[in-house]
């Protein structure tokens, strides 16, 4: 059987990771628009999903 030797191109690839880093902190893109919200619920109800009465949305436009 013939012994295989790595080529020069393969040696260069060994230093580079195969996948990008997964948990790198990314800067948030600057946007003039922001959206927030929450569920409005009746706290007297034991079942969480039955206690939901509505939703609140907050829109913010920056100049």
Biopython code that builds the backbone (N, CA, C, O; Angstrom):
import numpy as np
from Bio.PDB.StructureBuilder import StructureBuilder

atoms = [
    (1, "UNK", "N", (0.828, -1.160, 0.000)),
    (1, "UNK", "CA", (0.000, 0.000, 0.000)),
    (1, "UNK", "C", (0.883, 1.237, 0.000)),
    (1, "UNK", "O", (1.945, 1.254, 0.622)),
    (2, "UNK", "N", (0.452, 2.238, -0.679)),
    (2, "UNK", "CA", (1.235, 3.463, -0.810)),
    (2, "UNK", "C", (0.882, 4.441, 0.301)),
    (2, "UNK", "O", (-0.297, 4.659, 0.581)),
    (3, "UNK", "N", (1.869, 5.022, 0.927)),
    (3, "UNK", "CA", (1.676, 5.972, 2.020)),
    (3, "UNK", "C", (1.327, 7.343, 1.433)),
    (3, "UNK", "O", (2.028, 7.824, 0.543)),
    (4, "UNK", "N", (0.245, 7.983, 1.920)),
    (4, "UNK", "CA", (-0.162, 9.301, 1.435)),
    (4, "UNK", "C", (0.407, 10.387, 2.336)),
    (4, "UNK", "O", (0.445, 10.237, 3.557)),
    (5, "UNK", "N", (0.840, 11.458, 1.739)),
    (5, "UNK", "CA", (1.375, 12.603, 2.460)),
    (5, "UNK", "C", (0.450, 13.803, 2.210)),
    (5, "UNK", "O", (-0.033, 13.986, 1.093)),
    (6, "UNK", "N", (0.202, 14.623, 3.246)),
    (6, "UNK", "CA", (-0.658, 15.801, 3.038)),
    (6, "UNK", "C", (0.014, 16.799, 2.106)),
    (6, "UNK", "O", (1.236, 16.946, 2.093)),
    (7, "UNK", "N", (-0.819, 17.475, 1.332)),
    (7, "UNK", "CA", (-0.310, 18.513, 0.439)),
    (7, "UNK", "C", (-0.147, 19.812, 1.216)),
    (7, "UNK", "O", (-0.570, 19.900, 2.368)),
    (8, "UNK", "N", (0.453, 20.805, 0.606)),
    (8, "UNK", "CA", (0.634, 22.095, 1.264)),
    (8, "UNK", "C", (-0.708, 22.767, 1.546)),
    (8, "UNK", "O", (-0.854, 23.423, 2.577)),
    (9, "UNK", "N", (-1.686, 22.621, 0.662)),
    (9, "UNK", "CA", (-3.009, 23.234, 0.858)),
    (9, "UNK", "C", (-3.694, 22.639, 2.080)),
    (9, "UNK", "O", (-4.373, 23.356, 2.814)),
    (10, "UNK", "N", (-3.527, 21.348, 2.307)),
    (10, "UNK", "CA", (-4.136, 20.702, 3.471)),
    (10, "UNK", "C", (-3.486, 21.192, 4.758)),
    (10, "UNK", "O", (-4.163, 21.307, 5.779)),
    (11, "UNK", "N", (-2.213, 21.478, 4.733)),
    (11, "UNK", "CA", (-1.526, 21.978, 5.921)),
    (11, "UNK", "C", (-2.052, 23.368, 6.301)),
    (11, "UNK", "O", (-2.138, 23.679, 7.489)),
    (12, "UNK", "N", (-2.402, 24.206, 5.327)),
    (12, "UNK", "CA", (-2.943, 25.536, 5.604)),
    (12, "UNK", "C", (-4.328, 25.462, 6.222)),
    (12, "UNK", "O", (-4.684, 26.310, 7.041)),
    (13, "UNK", "N", (-5.110, 24.469, 5.848)),
    (13, "UNK", "CA", (-6.474, 24.333, 6.357)),
    (13, "UNK", "C", (-6.494, 23.875, 7.809)),
    (13, "UNK", "O", (-7.487, 24.106, 8.500)),
    (14, "UNK", "N", (-5.460, 23.251, 8.283)),
    (14, "UNK", "CA", (-5.439, 22.736, 9.649)),
    (14, "UNK", "C", (-5.547, 23.863, 10.671)),
    (14, "UNK", "O", (-6.078, 23.647, 11.761)),
    (15, "UNK", "N", (-5.059, 25.055, 10.351)),
    (15, "UNK", "CA", (-5.105, 26.181, 11.275)),
    (15, "UNK", "C", (-6.476, 26.844, 11.336)),
    (15, "UNK", "O", (-6.771, 27.537, 12.309)),
    (16, "UNK", "N", (-7.317, 26.653, 10.332)),
    (16, "UNK", "CA", (-8.623, 27.298, 10.272)),
    (16, "UNK", "C", (-9.692, 26.367, 10.839)),
    (16, "UNK", "O", (-9.704, 25.177, 10.521)),
    (17, "UNK", "N", (-10.600, 26.897, 11.686)),
    (17, "UNK", "CA", (-11.687, 26.054, 12.208)),
    (17, "UNK", "C", (-12.675, 25.707, 11.092)),
    (17, "UNK", "O", (-12.861, 26.479, 10.151)),
    (18, "UNK", "N", (-13.302, 24.539, 11.209)),
    (18, "UNK", "CA", (-14.269, 24.103, 10.205)),
    (18, "UNK", "C", (-15.586, 24.876, 10.300)),
    (18, "UNK", "O", (-16.204, 25.184, 9.281)),
    (19, "UNK", "N", (-16.012, 25.188, 11.528)),
    (19, "UNK", "CA", (-17.283, 25.884, 11.746)),
    (19, "UNK", "C", (-17.027, 27.243, 12.396)),
    (19, "UNK", "O", (-16.031, 27.405, 13.101)),
    (20, "UNK", "N", (-17.894, 28.208, 12.174)),
    (20, "UNK", "CA", (-17.730, 29.503, 12.860)),
    (20, "UNK", "C", (-18.051, 29.344, 14.338)),
    (20, "UNK", "O", (-18.745, 28.404, 14.724)),
    (21, "UNK", "N", (-17.552, 30.255, 15.169)),
    (21, "UNK", "CA", (-17.847, 30.215, 16.597)),
    (21, "UNK", "C", (-19.335, 30.454, 16.806)),
    (21, "UNK", "O", (-19.924, 31.349, 16.198)),
    (22, "UNK", "N", (-19.939, 29.642, 17.676)),
    (22, "UNK", "CA", (-21.384, 29.698, 17.870)),
    (22, "UNK", "C", (-21.813, 30.738, 18.904)),
    (22, "UNK", "O", (-22.872, 31.348, 18.751)),
    (23, "UNK", "N", (-21.024, 30.953, 19.943)),
    (23, "UNK", "CA", (-21.456, 31.798, 21.050)),
    (23, "UNK", "C", (-20.604, 33.050, 21.154)),
    (23, "UNK", "O", (-20.052, 33.352, 22.212)),
    (24, "UNK", "N", (-20.503, 33.765, 20.061)),
    (24, "UNK", "CA", (-19.762, 35.019, 20.024)),
    (24, "UNK", "C", (-20.763, 36.153, 20.178)),
    (24, "UNK", "O", (-21.812, 36.160, 19.534)),
    (25, "UNK", "N", (-20.433, 37.108, 21.032)),
    (25, "UNK", "CA", (-21.332, 38.237, 21.231)),
    (25, "UNK", "C", (-21.305, 39.120, 19.995)),
    (25, "UNK", "O", (-20.248, 39.594, 19.578)),
    (26, "UNK", "N", (-22.476, 39.334, 19.416)),
    (26, "UNK", "CA", (-22.592, 40.127, 18.195)),
    (26, "UNK", "C", (-23.172, 41.498, 18.553)),
    (26, "UNK", "O", (-24.083, 41.583, 19.378)),
    (27, "UNK", "N", (-22.666, 42.555, 17.955)),
    (27, "UNK", "CA", (-23.244, 43.873, 18.221)),
    (27, "UNK", "C", (-24.661, 43.957, 17.644)),
    (27, "UNK", "O", (-24.932, 43.491, 16.537)),
    (28, "UNK", "N", (-25.541, 44.561, 18.422)),
    (28, "UNK", "CA", (-26.919, 44.709, 17.963)),
    (28, "UNK", "C", (-26.971, 45.742, 16.845)),
    (28, "UNK", "O", (-26.365, 46.807, 16.959)),
    (29, "UNK", "N", (-27.689, 45.440, 15.766)),
    (29, "UNK", "CA", (-27.797, 46.426, 14.688)),
    (29, "UNK", "C", (-28.622, 47.632, 15.160)),
    (29, "UNK", "O", (-29.640, 47.479, 15.834)),
    (30, "UNK", "N", (-28.173, 48.795, 14.800)),
    (30, "UNK", "CA", (-28.865, 50.029, 15.187)),
    (30, "UNK", "C", (-30.106, 50.196, 14.319)),
    (30, "UNK", "O", (-30.014, 50.211, 13.091)),
    (31, "UNK", "N", (-31.255, 50.321, 14.952)),
    (31, "UNK", "CA", (-32.504, 50.439, 14.222)),
    (31, "UNK", "C", (-33.325, 51.594, 14.799)),
    (31, "UNK", "O", (-33.348, 51.774, 16.016)),
    (32, "UNK", "N", (-33.993, 52.372, 13.960)),
    (32, "UNK", "CA", (-34.839, 53.455, 14.471)),
    (32, "UNK", "C", (-36.188, 52.940, 14.996)),
    (32, "UNK", "O", (-36.998, 53.729, 15.484)),
    (33, "UNK", "N", (-36.433, 51.646, 14.903)),
    (33, "UNK", "CA", (-37.711, 51.053, 15.294)),
    (33, "UNK", "C", (-37.472, 49.991, 16.353)),
    (33, "UNK", "O", (-36.557, 49.179, 16.221)),
    (34, "UNK", "N", (-38.296, 49.988, 17.416)),
    (34, "UNK", "CA", (-38.184, 48.977, 18.461)),
    (34, "UNK", "C", (-39.576, 48.498, 18.821)),
    (34, "UNK", "O", (-40.509, 49.297, 18.910)),
    (35, "UNK", "N", (-39.722, 47.190, 19.029)),
    (35, "UNK", "CA", (-41.008, 46.581, 19.358)),
    (35, "UNK", "C", (-40.844, 45.758, 20.628)),
    (35, "UNK", "O", (-39.940, 44.928, 20.724)),
    (36, "UNK", "N", (-41.720, 45.990, 21.602)),
    (36, "UNK", "CA", (-41.749, 45.230, 22.851)),
    (36, "UNK", "C", (-43.182, 44.807, 23.107)),
    (36, "UNK", "O", (-44.115, 45.339, 22.505)),
    (37, "UNK", "N", (-43.351, 43.850, 24.003)),
    (37, "UNK", "CA", (-44.704, 43.436, 24.331)),
    (37, "UNK", "C", (-44.731, 42.486, 25.505)),
    (37, "UNK", "O", (-43.698, 41.997, 25.962)),
    (38, "UNK", "N", (-45.950, 42.231, 25.991)),
    (38, "UNK", "CA", (-46.137, 41.276, 27.081)),
    (38, "UNK", "C", (-47.580, 40.796, 27.074)),
    (38, "UNK", "O", (-48.456, 41.422, 26.478)),
    (39, "UNK", "N", (-47.812, 39.680, 27.744)),
    (39, "UNK", "CA", (-49.162, 39.141, 27.881)),
    (39, "UNK", "C", (-49.829, 39.762, 29.101)),
    (39, "UNK", "O", (-49.185, 39.980, 30.127)),
    (40, "UNK", "N", (-51.120, 40.044, 28.982)),
    (40, "UNK", "CA", (-51.912, 40.537, 30.103)),
    (40, "UNK", "C", (-52.748, 39.366, 30.587)),
    (40, "UNK", "O", (-53.491, 38.757, 29.818)),
    (41, "UNK", "N", (-52.616, 39.054, 31.887)),
    (41, "UNK", "CA", (-53.366, 37.898, 32.382)),
    (41, "UNK", "C", (-53.977, 38.192, 33.744)),
    (41, "UNK", "O", (-53.542, 39.092, 34.463)),
    (42, "UNK", "N", (-54.995, 37.412, 34.078)),
    (42, "UNK", "CA", (-55.706, 37.503, 35.338)),
    (42, "UNK", "C", (-54.983, 36.588, 36.324)),
    (42, "UNK", "O", (-54.969, 35.372, 36.134)),
    (43, "UNK", "N", (-54.384, 37.148, 37.369)),
    (43, "UNK", "CA", (-53.590, 36.362, 38.310)),
    (43, "UNK", "C", (-54.445, 35.502, 39.228)),
    (43, "UNK", "O", (-53.914, 34.626, 39.911)),
    (44, "UNK", "N", (-55.758, 35.726, 39.264)),
    (44, "UNK", "CA", (-56.634, 34.923, 40.119)),
    (44, "UNK", "C", (-56.908, 33.548, 39.529)),
    (44, "UNK", "O", (-57.354, 32.655, 40.249)),
    (45, "UNK", "N", (-56.658, 33.356, 38.253)),
    (45, "UNK", "CA", (-56.888, 32.073, 37.576)),
    (45, "UNK", "C", (-55.686, 31.164, 37.816)),
    (45, "UNK", "O", (-54.542, 31.599, 37.685)),
    (46, "UNK", "N", (-55.945, 29.886, 38.174)),
    (46, "UNK", "CA", (-54.862, 28.940, 38.445)),
    (46, "UNK", "C", (-54.156, 28.496, 37.164)),
    (46, "UNK", "O", (-52.929, 28.394, 37.150)),
    (47, "UNK", "N", (-54.898, 28.232, 36.096)),
    (47, "UNK", "CA", (-54.314, 27.779, 34.836)),
    (47, "UNK", "C", (-53.759, 28.988, 34.089)),
    (47, "UNK", "O", (-54.489, 29.933, 33.789)),
    (48, "UNK", "N", (-52.464, 28.951, 33.793)),
    (48, "UNK", "CA", (-51.806, 30.105, 33.168)),
    (48, "UNK", "C", (-52.443, 30.456, 31.829)),
    (48, "UNK", "O", (-52.730, 31.626, 31.574)),
    (49, "UNK", "N", (-52.671, 29.461, 30.966)),
    (49, "UNK", "CA", (-53.185, 29.745, 29.621)),
    (49, "UNK", "C", (-54.627, 30.231, 29.655)),
    (49, "UNK", "O", (-55.029, 31.001, 28.782)),
    (50, "UNK", "N", (-55.409, 29.810, 30.628)),
    (50, "UNK", "CA", (-56.790, 30.316, 30.757)),
    (50, "UNK", "C", (-56.805, 31.726, 31.339)),
    (50, "UNK", "O", (-57.779, 32.460, 31.172)),
    (51, "UNK", "N", (-55.714, 32.107, 32.028)),
    (51, "UNK", "CA", (-55.657, 33.427, 32.655)),
    (51, "UNK", "C", (-55.296, 34.539, 31.662)),
    (51, "UNK", "O", (-55.433, 35.718, 31.988)),
    (52, "UNK", "N", (-54.837, 34.181, 30.457)),
    (52, "UNK", "CA", (-54.441, 35.190, 29.473)),
    (52, "UNK", "C", (-55.681, 35.932, 28.972)),
    (52, "UNK", "O", (-56.621, 35.328, 28.456)),
    (53, "UNK", "N", (-55.657, 37.256, 29.138)),
    (53, "UNK", "CA", (-56.791, 38.086, 28.722)),
    (53, "UNK", "C", (-56.477, 38.935, 27.502)),
    (53, "UNK", "O", (-57.391, 39.436, 26.848)),
    (54, "UNK", "N", (-55.206, 39.103, 27.189)),
    (54, "UNK", "CA", (-54.852, 39.933, 26.046)),
    (54, "UNK", "C", (-53.344, 40.101, 25.957)),
    (54, "UNK", "O", (-52.576, 39.408, 26.626)),
    (55, "UNK", "N", (-52.949, 41.036, 25.116)),
    (55, "UNK", "CA", (-51.526, 41.311, 24.921)),
    (55, "UNK", "C", (-51.317, 42.812, 24.820)),
    (55, "UNK", "O", (-52.200, 43.549, 24.381)),
    (56, "UNK", "N", (-50.150, 43.247, 25.228)),
    (56, "UNK", "CA", (-49.775, 44.655, 25.140)),
    (56, "UNK", "C", (-48.579, 44.761, 24.201)),
    (56, "UNK", "O", (-47.588, 44.048, 24.362)),
    (57, "UNK", "N", (-48.677, 45.651, 23.225)),
    (57, "UNK", "CA", (-47.579, 45.899, 22.302)),
    (57, "UNK", "C", (-47.103, 47.341, 22.469)),
    (57, "UNK", "O", (-47.911, 48.258, 22.615)),
    (58, "UNK", "N", (-45.799, 47.528, 22.445)),
    (58, "UNK", "CA", (-45.212, 48.850, 22.566)),
    (58, "UNK", "C", (-44.361, 49.102, 21.327)),
    (58, "UNK", "O", (-43.424, 48.352, 21.050)),
    (59, "UNK", "N", (-44.684, 50.151, 20.587)),
    (59, "UNK", "CA", (-43.931, 50.545, 19.402)),
    (59, "UNK", "C", (-43.140, 51.804, 19.737)),
    (59, "UNK", "O", (-43.683, 52.752, 20.305)),
    (60, "UNK", "N", (-41.859, 51.811, 19.383)),
    (60, "UNK", "CA", (-41.024, 52.981, 19.628)),
    (60, "UNK", "C", (-40.289, 53.335, 18.343)),
    (60, "UNK", "O", (-39.586, 52.506, 17.765)),
    (61, "UNK", "N", (-40.463, 54.572, 17.907)),
    (61, "UNK", "CA", (-39.789, 55.091, 16.720)),
    (61, "UNK", "C", (-38.808, 56.151, 17.149)),
    (61, "UNK", "O", (-39.201, 57.139, 17.770)),
    (62, "UNK", "N", (-37.535, 55.971, 16.832)),
    (62, "UNK", "CA", (-36.503, 56.940, 17.209)),
    (62, "UNK", "C", (-36.211, 57.854, 16.021)),
    (62, "UNK", "O", (-36.265, 57.431, 14.867)),
    (63, "UNK", "N", (-35.909, 59.078, 16.316)),
    (63, "UNK", "CA", (-35.585, 60.034, 15.270)),
    (63, "UNK", "C", (-34.106, 60.157, 15.104)),
    (63, "UNK", "O", (-33.641, 60.924, 14.261)),
]
sb = StructureBuilder()
sb.init_structure("model")
sb.init_model(0)
sb.init_chain("A")
sb.init_seg("    ")
for serial, (resi, resn, name, xyz) in enumerate(atoms, 1):
    if name == "N":
        sb.init_residue(resn, " ", resi, " ")
    sb.init_atom(name, np.array(xyz, "f"), 0.0, 1.0, " ", f" {name:<3s}", serial, name[0])
structure = sb.get_structure()
